[in-house]
């Protein structure tokens, strides 16, 4: 069997570990592997080539993806699914492993509906795919946020400032709330539980009244804060997602706080630092486990599914369940973050 593998959507630490897991397991089972370049764009263009053991040697600790990625959406292209199917057939690919988030996996679901043999692997630093407790890249992103907060605590306390830290999170606040708790943030502002500027200001004044002369606020890039305007929206990608980096919620919140309180305030936008660099041990481990499991599923003749983590073990979920809805931050976890404000 010839197995194709691609990585789609935003890059995330651990993608190369997953590619390596796919390739090494496939070679062990006697299969051939084709690496598809730049996500779904590579399937439309026929940009794919054989992977050898040498190609995946030494990539375990590397960030990014050796295959490249894109936000190309075949579902929006004229006869896109038919073109992808024809391309896979032309290159003799019998089964496909698609590593990505809800956008990539929604296309994989479309291919499955069209009769293609496809298995997904969940990847997104947002960690918001339903049906799985873990998505590749999340643990590393949280570690980066945590380290940033550790460093900002020292400078915030030295200058008695409010520090606003803008983190990624398109529709959910997993990175913000988890990194905020681990890094000792004094307030976390996430999409699931919005707070107004007045409430934020009142919280900061209360802290000053208690003799706490600095504060750290974590805010997710997509959050709407009543009483606060944002700079604007960027253009949309092929899946209809707005470029959130153009909103400037961190800057807007920083300016709003300073205007309302007079407290010296600074903003740090972590941005793509959360996507880059060496993956954590946990991301390497689970990317490897899920990559290997994806090949095992294809080898067993399964399709339209993805290996996931459930109760600490590898389980199997239909692609339809993974992309049906987003996994939201539960109130219990959010309330935990408020204990330490």
C-alpha positions, 0 to 999 in steps of 0.5 A: 500500500502507498500512503500519502501524508500531508500537514494542513493549516497553521503549523504547530510544534510536533508536526514533524514527530507525527510525520516521522511516526506515520513514515516509520510505522508504514515502512515497518509494515512494508508500505510506501509513503508519499509526502504531499507538499503544502497541505491540500495545495499539494493534492491539487497541484500534484506536488508530492514525492516519495519519502524515504527513511533518510527523509524522516531521520532527525526530524523528531525535535524540529518545529514546523513541518518538512512537508510545508503547509497551506490554508488551501480549501479544496471544498471552495475550489471548482471540482476541488474534491474531484481534482484531489481524488484524481491526483491521489489516484494518479500518484497511486496513493491508496490511503491518506493521512491528513494531519491538521485542525478542523479545517484540514479534517473537514476536507478529509471528511469530504474526501471520505464522503467521496469514497477516498480512504483517509484517516486524520490526525488532530493538530491545533494549538487551540486544542479545541477539536471535539472528541479528543483530549489532546491536539498536537502543538497545544502543550508546547504553546502553553509552555511558551505562554507560561515561560513568557509570563514567568519572565514578564512577572519580574519586569512587571514587579520591578516597574509596578506595571500592568502587563497585557499578554495577547495569546492565540485562540481563535474561538476558544481560550484553552491556550489562554486559560491553561497558560494563564493558570500555569504562569500565574496570571492575575486575570484571564480574558477568553472568548467563552467567558467575556468580561467588560472593560469596566470589570477589568478596571475594577479588578485592577483597582482592587488589586492596587488597593490591596497593595499589589502594585503590578498585574498580569492579564492574559487575553485571547486574540479573538475575544470581544471586550464590551466597552473596548474597540479594536483596530480592525479585522484582517482579510479572510483565508480560504476557510473564511477565518479573519486574520486576528493579528490585525485586531490588536486586542492586546494594544486596545486593552492596554490603552483602555486600562491606562486611560481608565486607571492611569496605571502604566501598562505594557502589551506583549503579543506572543503571536507566532512564537506560540507555533514555532520552535522545538516541540515539548516532550508531550507533543513529541510523544503524542504526535508519535503515538497518533501518527503510528496509530493513523497508519495502523488504522489504514492498515486495518482498512479503516477510513473516515476516522482519526486516532485521538487521546481519550482517558489518557489512551489512544482511541478512535473517533469519526472525523465527523465527530471531530469537526462537528463542534468546538470543544469549549473551556469548561467553567470549572477551569475558568473559575480556577483561574480566577482563584489566583487574581 
